[in-house]
Amino acid sequence: MKKDIAEFKGNQLPAISEELNQDFETTSSNIESLIRQGNEGLELALGILKATEATPRTVETFSTLLRTVADLNMKYLEVKKSKEDRTSGNSDRNHEFPEAKIVHQNQYVFNGSTDDLSKLVAEISTKKK
């Protein structure tokens, strides 16, 4: 991979490969389908919400669905912009991959034995005291 990157000069990018182009198209198509289904779900949920007594849970469910559809729309625009940048050569080449942003992290993975974990917890506990 490094060899391929080293061959490019300045901000020049290779022509977008057919496989990558197909991936963009598949991703766009999938997101469009999810947006359509989400919009149908919103209409159905809104009809149910209006026809029945709105409980806090039904309002919460509706607002979650609304936010999901809005997020899908933003993701669709990001995919389209990414493809456009890639094909026009306007892509930011300062980073190999876009920077990951953690919005909320509530689960962690520890790769080691339980003895290692116990030692780590004990070490952290003594540092806090």
C-alpha positions as CSV (number, residue, x, y, z in Angstrom):
1,M,0.0,0.0,0.0
2,K,2.8,2.4,0.9
3,K,4.4,1.8,-2.5
4,D,1.2,2.7,-4.3
5,I,0.9,6.0,-2.3
6,A,4.5,6.9,-2.9
7,E,4.0,6.8,-6.7
8,F,1.6,9.8,-6.6
9,K,2.9,13.3,-6.8
10,G,1.3,16.2,-5.1
11,N,-2.4,16.1,-5.0
12,Q,-2.8,13.9,-8.0
13,L,-5.0,10.8,-7.6
14,P,-5.3,7.8,-9.8
15,A,-8.4,7.4,-11.9
16,I,-11.2,5.9,-9.8
17,S,-11.2,2.2,-10.2
18,E,-14.2,0.4,-11.6
19,E,-14.5,-1.6,-8.3
20,L,-14.4,1.5,-6.2
21,N,-17.0,3.2,-8.5
22,Q,-19.2,0.1,-8.1
23,D,-18.8,0.3,-4.3
24,F,-19.9,4.0,-4.4
25,E,-22.9,3.2,-6.5
26,T,-23.9,0.2,-4.4
27,T,-23.5,2.3,-1.2
28,S,-25.5,5.1,-2.6
29,S,-28.2,2.8,-3.8
30,N,-28.4,1.1,-0.4
31,I,-28.6,4.4,1.4
32,E,-31.3,5.7,-1.0
33,S,-33.3,2.6,-0.3
34,L,-33.0,3.0,3.4
35,I,-34.0,6.6,3.2
36,R,-37.1,5.7,1.2
37,Q,-38.0,2.9,3.7
38,G,-37.3,5.3,6.6
39,N,-39.6,8.0,5.1
40,E,-42.4,5.4,4.7
41,G,-41.8,4.3,8.3
42,L,-42.0,7.9,9.4
43,E,-45.3,8.4,7.6
44,L,-46.7,5.2,9.1
45,A,-45.4,6.0,12.6
46,L,-46.8,9.6,12.4
47,G,-50.2,8.2,11.4
48,I,-50.2,5.8,14.4
49,L,-49.0,8.6,16.7
50,K,-51.8,10.9,15.6
51,A,-54.5,8.2,15.7
52,T,-53.6,6.9,19.2
53,E,-52.9,8.4,22.5
54,A,-49.2,9.5,22.3
55,T,-47.2,8.0,25.1
56,P,-43.7,9.2,25.9
57,R,-42.4,5.9,24.5
58,T,-44.1,6.3,21.1
59,V,-42.9,9.9,20.8
60,E,-39.3,8.7,21.7
61,T,-39.5,6.0,19.1
62,F,-40.8,8.4,16.4
63,S,-38.0,10.9,17.2
64,T,-35.4,8.2,17.1
65,L,-36.6,7.1,13.6
66,L,-36.7,10.7,12.5
67,R,-33.1,11.2,13.6
68,T,-32.0,8.0,11.9
69,V,-33.5,9.1,8.6
70,A,-31.8,12.5,9.0
71,D,-28.5,10.8,9.6
72,L,-29.0,8.6,6.6
73,N,-29.5,11.7,4.5
74,M,-26.3,13.2,5.8
75,K,-24.4,9.9,5.1
76,Y,-25.8,9.9,1.5
77,L,-24.4,13.4,1.0
78,E,-21.0,12.4,2.4
79,V,-20.8,9.4,0.1
80,K,-21.7,11.6,-2.9
81,K,-19.2,14.3,-1.9
82,S,-16.5,11.7,-1.3
83,K,-17.0,10.2,-4.8
84,E,-17.0,13.7,-6.4
85,D,-13.8,14.7,-4.5
86,R,-12.2,11.4,-5.5
87,T,-13.0,11.7,-9.2
88,S,-12.2,15.4,-9.4
89,G,-8.9,15.2,-7.5
90,N,-10.0,17.6,-4.7
91,S,-9.6,15.0,-2.0
92,D,-7.6,16.0,1.1
93,R,-4.4,13.9,0.9
94,N,-3.0,14.9,4.2
95,H,-4.6,11.9,5.9
96,E,-4.7,8.4,4.6
97,F,-8.1,7.9,6.2
98,P,-10.6,10.3,7.7
99,E,-10.1,11.0,11.3
100,A,-12.3,8.8,13.5
101,K,-14.5,10.6,16.0
102,I,-15.9,8.9,19.0
103,V,-19.2,10.5,20.0
104,H,-20.0,8.1,22.8
105,Q,-18.1,5.1,24.0
106,N,-19.6,2.8,26.6
107,Q,-18.1,-0.6,25.8
108,Y,-14.4,-1.5,25.9
109,V,-12.5,-4.6,24.9
110,F,-9.6,-5.9,26.9
111,N,-7.3,-8.3,25.1
112,G,-5.5,-10.3,27.8
113,S,-6.0,-12.8,30.6
114,T,-8.1,-12.2,33.7
115,D,-4.8,-12.2,35.7
116,D,-3.6,-9.3,33.4
117,L,-6.8,-7.5,33.9
118,S,-6.7,-7.9,37.7
119,K,-3.1,-6.5,37.8
120,L,-4.2,-3.6,35.6
121,V,-7.1,-2.8,37.8
122,A,-5.0,-3.0,40.9
123,E,-2.4,-0.7,39.4
124,I,-5.0,1.9,38.5
125,S,-6.5,1.6,42.0
126,T,-3.2,2.3,43.7
127,K,-2.5,5.3,41.4
128,K,-5.8,6.9,42.4
129,K,-5.1,6.6,46.1
